[in-house]
Amino acid sequence: MKLQPFLAAAGLAGFAAILVDVGERHALDGAVAATLVANPSLGIESVASEPWRGEIRFGSVDWRGHGLSFHAGAIKVAATPGWTLIPVAFAATGSASATDVTIVTGSSTYKIKQIDLTGASISSAELLKLFDSSEKQSAADRFATLSAATITMPELTIESRIGAMTQTFTYRDVVLSGVKDGKAADVAASGASFSLSDPKTGEVKGAYGRIGLKDLDLGLSARMVSETQDQPTEKLPLYNSLAIDGAHVENAQFGLDLKTITLASVLARPPAKTASAPGAAAKLDPTTADALKWLDAIEINELAAADIKLELHNGQEPGHFTATRALLARLDGRRIDALDLEGVVFERGPRRISLNSASLRGLNLEPLTVTENGQTLLEKNLRPRFDEIVLTALASDRAAAADEPARKGGAFKVDRIGVKSFESNEAASIGLNVAIDHFVTALDELGPLPDLVAMGYSQLDLTSRLNAVWTRASSELAISDFSLRGADMGALQLSALLGDVTPEIASHDEAVAAAAARRVLVKKVDLTLVNEGVVDKALAAQAKSQRLSVDEVRQADMMKASLLLPALAGNAPALRLVGSELAKFIADPKSFNLIALSSQGVGVSDLEFVATPAELLKKVEITAYANR
């Protein structure tokens, strides 16, 4: 076999390889030099290429763009060895790595000791284009074009400042999988630790267990920390879901543990340049302003936590709070659509409070950001911060002291408590509805209600309702229903109309509030008593204490109602009618209704300056009905 043709071919190939190597190196050097000239903010200390090994190495890379700076001690990209290094820096089966990476974006700094990419694909031109400040695309959008099978970081540290507060998060064993066009199908970390330091509240430390993310938009994440907006834009999907297996947070005052945390469907946008204050006169401290910017930039459709344990260390007695589950539905800006807690227990000393469930609807976070309260509680920033609260199976108990064996320890339970608040457009009217179902507590002679015990009641079982609306234009407070119903007792029902009720009545200044209260006028009172046993038991208890029969006590009370009551007001016809109807009710106690009307209203000054009750009755129209 003749070797000359083969040797000749090999020689030509070797010579061609040398030429390719030289050409590749020269082309790369030229491309880098051109990029450096075009981008004064980019610095590369050294460049080396190994075509036969398919590698390019950049030493000490520094770059500064709008709202973003980047440093890497070294960057290496590699592809399948060959002669096409310049057209393709690393192919779809290639890899890249960087060491000692520091990225600074606004108030945050990202530190990565080592980052590795596998299965990546980008041309050398595209690689240099990432650092080209003349590009119309933002730096975040340019980096969002990256694709890779996996991106791994043994450790990622994020340091940031929010107002006066500083925080540091360190994530371990971070792996991004299925990265395409700047979006990662999966993100995982074996765990994380963090610390937050605030001059006012001190230091808070904590840790997370395993973390998993689905469908993370890396480009949007980068824009959020490197860009701000003059006007808010539409929020876009940031990630589909987040799951954390265990979390612990603690400081000198508390310790918090959660078994799992999950988030679903999180949307975001770059934050605004400045946070909007809740009111024109409201002032925001830097920490609150920064927090508000991020709050306005994020929308969370669902956040859930399970097996929550909170230990309170402050005070003489430690406190213990537990909840089996917490669920937040749609946090959008400064409003939470719904917040639900299940299986709640709070213990402090001998006292224990439990809840089957607690639900808040339409929770407004905006008032929590106000550093200076308004002048009155009716001003916008201090109105009820929720649309509705519902508590079910609320119970409280405590162990009685050793020297109080007969006491029940103030234990009580409530089947349900519901509170609704509402307001019309531009707060023309503000309303409040309250419902309490079956407040039950045991009674004993040493308790606060010994008269009920004397009447034969061993427990108190009350149900109550309140419906009220305040109208700004008329300054009227209409109480359409205030009722109190007791099991085996009866019911007390009240409706009323009050005039000259101004916001100053809720002033923080006691003198202003007192003056406003004196101006309130009572225009209508409608009171109804329905007997379902309480009157009969009261008569029986009275008879027993006076050693009289029930009929003797009844007759004496009827006499007082029909004769003594009218005499207090000079036998005015209105009070004679009231006394007569009240006597009928005592004789046959079913229901009693008293109605008082005053077109001009009756206030505190009327009570102070009238000489006799008869003069007051000239301003009031009174009527009464028994057993109607």
C-alpha angles and dihedrals in degrees: 000000000000113000099187097088091046093048091047091051091047091050092050090048092050091049089048090050091053090050091048091049092051091044094048092049091046092049092048093048089049093049092049092046091051091049092050092050091049093046114044089178090064121084127183116179097195141000127199130175131192108190094182090054093038094235138134119190124195118192124211102350117195125179135166123195136165106309092345139081128185134196130176127177089213139353123199127184125185139183138172105307113260147104099286099079097128099048091048120025093190126353131223088279092044131104142216136194140184134192134206094013120181122181120184119195118173106295096354133081124196119202123191121176093192134005125181130191124195130184090022128155127198135130122239089245090055090046092056090041089065088071097041107118091190090070115110090222116085119249089252091054092048093052088046089071091071119114129189140156091232139359116195132189120179088203136010121186123191119192119186143161127221108186106304092342121096124196136187125196123186119191122195130213096000115190125182114193132191096016110182127165091346097311124110119211091202135016122186137176128181090223147311142225129204145179132199123196126194126174090223103041102026127225128335121194132188151150140220129213124221113338127206129184131185127207100354117187103219093185093055090046090054093047091051093059098035105038139053131194134224091206125024117254131201115294114244132200110283096177137340101227144352128200126187121188103214134339135202128193127177147163135160092290105041149009122211128192128183124184096207138002123194133180127189134197103359118188127191148168134191110285124256119262091243131018117244114236119233091240136018091248096041118113123211126206115223094257092051092045092053092045091051092052090057093042091055091048097057136066120189115190095192137007122176135178130185134205098012118192124183124184118195115204101176120098130030095290121049117232129219123202124182134174128178094213143001124193128187118192119203116341103196116174107307099346133081115201094204140356119188131185126188133194097011122182127173122185128183121164109319093336120099126184122186136183131191090205143346122199128186121188127195096007110190113209095184097090089055089065096057112107095186117048120224122252094260139030090237093062116109097256092055103040118115108303095216142050096220141358123194123184121184131195095003111181136173130187140158136188114260118242118260092254093048104063093150097053122098091216095241092289119170142160134203124199094207142351119193127182124180126183126186142166134195125236112307089001095283085154135011123204138191130194121187127183126182117183121199108341099191127188133160119249129217136169093256093052129093095271107052092151091065090050089052087053090058101260116140095181140021117230112182134176120189141184133192126183117174137161128192116203117204099203095053096029088226129145112206116195102193094176136011111162137168120191125184125197109251088001114075137238140288115206125187136178124178145171120214125189134203092032102158131179089254089074086077095045121142086227106085093206092053091046092049092050091050091049091054090056094056113113125206108220101168139014123179112182126180128182117196116193119215098159108312096097093048092049091046091054091048092050091047091050091050094050092047093041091236134123120263090246091054091051091046092052092049092051092047089053092052092049097048099040114018098043095055090044090063089068101037093269092295110188092239093056093044087058091047092049093048094050092045090053089052090052092051090050093051107010108205107119140340125197125193122185125187122183132184120175092198095036132236121252141177092274090058090056092047099050106036113102098207137014087247091065090052091051089060087071095045133064109211130186134165139195132197124207093349 
